[in-house]
């Protein structure tokens, strides 16, 4: 698969969409075509990641790009916990 020039073939798309997940957490630091594609097509009840203009996620965290994935993860968990306690 050449993610930079074309979408995955139908077999790969079927594998992506075959399972259901409760939560998708995208910890990529820079926009990634691969992750955007996966996030668009994966069946997950809730999708969260760094803020982008694409509107792919149910919840986004707006952090500076230089922040580490660990920092982003901590922020995501903090906000998910705030919502889940209600």
Secondary structure, 3 states (H helix, E strand, C coil): CCCCCCCCCHHHHHHHHHCEEEEEEECCCCCCHHHHHHHHHCEEEEEEEECCCCCCCCEEECCCCCCCHHHHHHHHHHHHHHHHCC
